[in-house]
């Protein structure tokens, strides 16, 4: 509302310029805080690697070929990650005021109302897109955004969840499982695969991969006690680094148990390709422990995710 000049009476501002301005602010927020070249790449690789791996390891599999439904699932995962990023920005506001005073929500470059409006639009887009995929895909796709809203409520009302890094991880990580479960169960609802015990090691592969990166990016030798790192928990700098290395090992061992590459006569190179990614966590561990880096190097952690997921996609296509 703005007053009419010379009268003091309020009138409604035309919505188009306001909406256009909000869209520009949301675009700037997305470019800065979501970094499409990182998050979009991660989301697409995650969705494709998970779908391809789920299909080719299913009983009586006829192989995997991406379809338009694959594209919808990949877009859904990316939009879900953007929704989670927007939710995190709001629930971490008090922490960011102290440790990240240049964040858009802190500086006023974006408002909470604008983020919540964008989140509502994202949820609507997810629902509409997945309604065309299968009967259950839309509610499955909305489960992760719904859990993110629940997390905001829990963190607001429970100090232990908010302030304890390990407890917070235990409560927040399931949103990744829910998002992965959406891809898997959407495939099942479309009749592409029949759910079975292989879902457990499959999700373990992706859990270990993500958690390796999560621990790696929050492992520092001299982190301040009030910083949200795993080094500042009971794990300490060494324990946090060992956890990062162990989680990468979990992902690779679960992949070995799931794919059994030694049983394949054809496509042997593609079948063994994912395990070459072990070089990245080994490099990170060497730099952190042997070279005494002040923090776990982020590039090897990112390289592990990208190369591992890319090779899982190549493997799935090679088994078609």
C-alpha positions as CSV (number, residue, x, y, z in Angstrom):
1,X,0.0,0.0,0.0
2,X,1.2,3.5,-0.8
3,X,-0.5,6.9,-0.2
4,X,-1.9,8.9,-3.1
5,X,0.2,12.0,-3.4
6,X,-1.4,14.9,-1.5
7,X,-4.2,12.9,0.1
8,X,-2.6,10.4,2.5
9,X,-5.1,7.8,1.4
10,X,-3.6,4.4,0.7
11,X,-4.0,2.6,-2.6
12,X,-2.8,-0.8,-3.8
13,X,0.4,-0.7,-5.8
14,X,0.1,-2.5,-9.1
15,X,1.2,-6.1,-8.6
16,X,3.2,-6.5,-11.9
17,X,6.1,-4.2,-11.0
18,X,6.2,-5.6,-7.5
19,X,6.1,-9.2,-8.8
20,X,8.8,-8.5,-11.4
21,X,11.0,-6.9,-8.7
22,X,10.5,-10.0,-6.4
23,X,11.3,-12.3,-9.3
24,X,14.6,-10.4,-9.8
25,X,15.4,-10.7,-6.1
26,X,14.6,-14.4,-6.1
27,X,16.8,-14.9,-9.2
28,X,19.7,-13.1,-7.6
29,X,19.1,-15.2,-4.4
30,X,19.1,-18.5,-6.5
31,X,22.3,-17.6,-8.4
32,X,24.1,-16.8,-5.2
33,X,22.8,-19.3,-2.6
34,X,21.8,-22.2,-4.8
35,X,24.6,-21.9,-7.3
36,X,23.0,-23.7,-10.3
37,X,26.3,-25.1,-11.7
38,X,26.7,-27.0,-8.4
39,X,23.2,-27.8,-7.1
40,X,21.6,-28.4,-10.5
41,X,24.5,-30.7,-11.5
42,X,24.3,-32.5,-8.2
43,X,20.5,-33.0,-8.4
44,X,20.5,-34.2,-12.0
45,X,23.4,-36.6,-11.5
46,X,21.8,-37.9,-8.2
47,X,18.4,-38.5,-9.9
48,X,19.9,-40.2,-13.0
49,X,22.4,-42.3,-11.0
50,X,19.7,-43.4,-8.6
51,X,17.1,-44.3,-11.2
52,X,19.5,-46.0,-13.5
53,X,21.0,-48.1,-10.7
54,X,17.6,-49.0,-9.3
55,X,16.4,-50.2,-12.6
56,X,19.4,-52.3,-13.7
57,X,19.6,-54.0,-10.3
58,X,15.9,-54.9,-10.1
59,X,15.0,-58.6,-10.7
60,X,14.3,-59.4,-14.4
61,X,15.6,-56.0,-15.4
62,X,15.4,-55.2,-19.1
63,X,17.9,-52.4,-18.8
64,X,17.5,-48.7,-18.4
65,X,16.9,-46.0,-20.9
66,X,16.0,-42.4,-19.7
67,X,12.5,-41.3,-20.6
68,X,10.4,-38.1,-20.2
69,X,9.5,-39.4,-16.7
70,X,13.2,-39.5,-15.9
71,X,13.4,-35.8,-16.8
72,X,10.5,-35.0,-14.5
73,X,12.1,-36.9,-11.6
74,X,15.4,-35.1,-12.2
75,X,13.7,-31.7,-12.3
76,X,11.7,-32.6,-9.2
77,X,14.9,-33.4,-7.3
78,X,16.5,-30.1,-8.4
79,X,13.4,-28.1,-7.3
80,X,13.3,-30.0,-4.0
81,X,16.9,-29.0,-3.4
82,X,16.0,-25.4,-4.1
83,X,13.0,-25.7,-1.7
84,X,15.3,-27.1,1.0
85,X,17.8,-24.3,0.4
86,X,15.1,-21.6,0.8
87,X,13.8,-23.4,4.0
88,X,17.4,-23.6,5.4
89,X,18.0,-19.9,4.8
90,X,15.0,-19.0,7.0
91,X,15.6,-21.4,9.8
92,X,19.3,-20.5,10.0
93,X,18.6,-16.8,10.2
94,X,19.7,-16.2,13.8
95,X,23.0,-18.2,13.2
96,X,23.7,-16.3,9.9
97,X,23.2,-12.9,11.6
98,X,26.3,-13.8,13.7
99,X,28.4,-15.9,11.3
100,X,27.2,-14.9,7.8
101,X,26.1,-11.3,8.0
102,X,26.3,-10.9,4.2
103,X,23.6,-13.6,3.5
104,X,20.7,-12.2,1.4
105,X,18.0,-12.7,4.1
106,X,20.2,-11.0,6.7
107,X,21.0,-8.0,4.5
108,X,17.4,-7.7,3.3
109,X,18.3,-8.5,-0.3
110,X,15.4,-11.0,-0.1
111,X,12.5,-11.3,2.4
112,X,11.1,-14.3,4.2
113,X,7.7,-13.6,2.6
114,X,9.3,-13.8,-0.9
115,X,11.0,-17.0,-0.1
116,X,7.8,-18.6,1.3
117,X,5.9,-17.5,-1.8
118,X,8.6,-19.1,-4.0
119,X,8.4,-22.3,-1.9
120,X,4.7,-22.5,-2.5
121,X,5.1,-22.0,-6.2
122,X,7.8,-24.7,-6.2
123,X,5.6,-27.2,-4.4
124,X,2.8,-26.5,-6.9
125,X,5.1,-27.1,-9.8
126,X,6.3,-30.3,-8.3
127,X,2.8,-31.5,-7.7
128,X,1.6,-30.7,-11.2
129,X,4.6,-32.2,-13.0
130,X,4.4,-35.4,-11.1
131,X,0.7,-35.8,-11.5
132,X,1.5,-36.7,-15.1
133,X,4.0,-39.3,-14.1
134,X,1.9,-41.7,-12.0
135,X,-0.9,-41.8,-9.4
136,X,1.4,-41.7,-6.4
137,X,4.3,-39.7,-7.8
138,X,2.9,-36.3,-6.8
139,X,2.4,-37.1,-3.1
140,X,5.7,-38.9,-3.0
141,X,7.5,-35.9,-4.5
142,X,5.9,-33.5,-1.9
143,X,7.0,-35.6,1.1
144,X,10.5,-34.1,1.2
145,X,9.3,-30.5,1.1
146,X,6.7,-31.3,3.8
147,X,9.5,-32.8,6.0
148,X,11.5,-29.7,5.5
149,X,8.7,-27.6,6.9
150,X,8.4,-30.0,9.9
151,X,12.2,-29.6,10.5
152,X,11.8,-25.9,10.7
153,X,9.2,-26.4,13.4
154,X,11.3,-28.9,15.3
155,X,14.4,-26.7,15.3
156,X,12.4,-23.7,16.4
157,X,11.0,-25.5,19.4
158,X,13.9,-27.9,20.3
159,X,17.2,-26.4,21.3
160,X,19.0,-29.7,21.2
161,X,18.0,-30.4,17.6
162,X,19.0,-26.8,16.7
163,X,22.3,-26.6,18.5
164,X,23.8,-30.1,18.5
165,X,25.4,-30.8,15.2
166,X,25.2,-34.6,15.3
167,X,21.6,-34.6,16.6
168,X,20.7,-32.1,13.9
169,X,22.3,-34.3,11.3
170,X,20.3,-37.3,12.5
171,X,17.1,-35.4,12.3
172,X,17.7,-33.5,9.0
173,X,19.4,-36.2,6.9
174,X,16.2,-38.3,6.4
175,X,15.0,-35.6,4.0
176,X,17.6,-37.0,1.6
177,X,16.3,-40.5,2.1
178,X,12.8,-39.3,1.5
179,X,13.9,-37.6,-1.8
180,X,15.7,-40.7,-2.9
181,X,12.7,-42.8,-1.9
182,X,10.5,-40.7,-4.1
183,X,12.6,-41.6,-7.2
184,X,12.6,-45.3,-6.3
185,X,8.9,-45.5,-5.4
186,X,7.9,-43.5,-8.4
187,X,9.6,-46.0,-10.6
188,X,7.7,-48.8,-8.8
189,X,4.4,-47.0,-9.2
190,X,5.1,-46.7,-12.9
191,X,5.7,-50.5,-13.1
192,X,9.4,-50.0,-14.0
193,X,10.6,-52.1,-11.1
194,X,9.3,-54.2,-8.3
195,X,10.4,-53.0,-4.8
196,X,12.6,-55.4,-2.9
197,X,15.6,-55.8,-0.6
198,X,17.9,-54.1,-3.0
199,X,16.4,-50.8,-2.1
200,X,18.4,-50.8,1.2
201,X,21.9,-51.1,-0.2
202,X,21.0,-48.8,-3.1
203,X,20.0,-46.0,-0.7
204,X,23.1,-46.8,1.4
205,X,25.3,-46.1,-1.7
206,X,23.8,-42.7,-2.0
207,X,23.7,-42.0,1.7
208,X,27.4,-42.7,2.1
209,X,28.2,-40.5,-0.9
210,X,26.3,-37.5,0.3
211,X,27.4,-37.9,4.0
212,X,31.1,-38.1,2.9
213,X,30.7,-34.7,1.3
214,X,28.7,-33.4,4.3
215,X,31.4,-34.4,6.8
216,X,34.2,-33.3,4.5
217,X,32.9,-29.8,4.1
218,X,32.5,-29.4,7.8
219,X,35.8,-30.9,9.0
220,X,38.3,-28.3,10.3
221,X,41.3,-28.5,12.6
222,X,40.7,-25.2,14.5
223,X,37.0,-24.6,14.3
224,X,35.5,-22.3,16.9
225,X,33.2,-24.1,19.3
226,X,30.2,-22.1,18.1
227,X,30.7,-23.0,14.4
228,X,28.6,-25.7,13.0
229,X,31.3,-28.2,12.1
230,X,31.6,-31.9,13.0
231,X,35.1,-31.2,14.2
232,X,33.7,-29.1,17.1
233,X,31.6,-32.1,18.3
234,X,32.8,-35.0,20.4
235,X,34.3,-36.4,17.2
236,X,37.1,-33.8,17.1
237,X,39.1,-32.9,14.0
238,X,40.6,-36.5,13.6
239,X,37.3,-38.2,14.3
240,X,35.5,-36.0,11.8
241,X,38.1,-36.7,9.1
242,X,37.9,-40.4,9.8
243,X,34.1,-40.3,9.6
244,X,34.3,-38.6,6.2
245,X,36.7,-41.3,4.9
246,X,34.6,-44.1,6.4
247,X,31.4,-42.9,4.7
248,X,33.0,-42.9,1.3
249,X,34.1,-46.5,2.0
250,X,30.5,-47.4,3.0
251,X,29.2,-46.0,-0.4
252,X,31.8,-48.0,-2.4
253,X,31.4,-51.2,-0.5
254,X,27.6,-51.0,-0.7
255,X,28.0,-50.5,-4.5
256,X,30.2,-53.6,-4.7
257,X,27.6,-55.7,-2.8
258,X,24.8,-54.4,-4.9
259,X,26.3,-54.5,-8.4
260,X,28.6,-57.5,-8.1
261,X,30.8,-56.3,-11.0
262,X,32.9,-59.4,-11.1
263,X,29.9,-61.4,-12.3
264,X,29.6,-59.4,-15.5
265,X,31.1,-60.9,-18.6
266,X,30.4,-58.0,-20.9
267,X,30.8,-54.3,-20.1
268,X,33.5,-55.1,-17.5
269,X,35.2,-51.7,-17.8
270,X,32.0,-49.8,-17.2
271,X,31.1,-52.2,-14.3
272,X,34.4,-51.4,-12.5
273,X,34.5,-47.7,-13.4
274,X,32.6,-46.4,-10.3
275,X,35.3,-47.7,-7.9
276,X,38.0,-45.5,-9.5
277,X,36.3,-42.7,-7.5
278,X,38.0,-44.0,-4.4
279,X,40.9,-41.9,-5.5
280,X,39.1,-38.7,-4.4
281,X,38.5,-39.5,-0.7
282,X,42.0,-41.0,-0.5
283,X,43.4,-37.8,-1.9
284,X,41.4,-35.7,0.6
285,X,42.5,-37.9,3.5
286,X,46.1,-37.6,2.5
287,X,45.9,-33.8,2.2
288,X,44.1,-33.5,5.5
289,X,46.0,-36.0,7.7
290,X,49.4,-36.3,6.0
291,X,49.8,-32.8,4.7
292,X,48.0,-31.3,7.8
293,X,45.6,-29.1,5.8
294,X,43.5,-26.9,8.1
295,X,40.3,-28.3,6.7
296,X,39.3,-31.2,4.5
297,X,39.8,-30.1,0.9
298,X,36.5,-29.5,-0.8
299,X,37.5,-30.3,-4.4
300,X,38.2,-34.0,-3.8
301,X,34.9,-34.3,-1.9
302,X,33.0,-32.7,-4.8
303,X,35.0,-34.8,-7.3
304,X,34.0,-38.0,-5.5
305,X,30.3,-37.2,-5.9
306,X,30.5,-36.1,-9.5
307,X,32.8,-38.9,-10.7
308,X,31.0,-41.6,-8.7
309,X,27.5,-40.6,-9.9
310,X,28.7,-40.1,-13.5
311,X,30.2,-43.6,-13.5
312,X,27.0,-45.1,-12.0
313,X,25.1,-43.6,-14.9
314,X,27.6,-44.9,-17.5
315,X,27.4,-48.3,-15.8
316,X,23.6,-48.3,-15.9
317,X,23.6,-47.4,-19.6
318,X,26.2,-50.0,-20.4
319,X,24.0,-52.7,-18.8
320,X,21.1,-51.8,-21.1
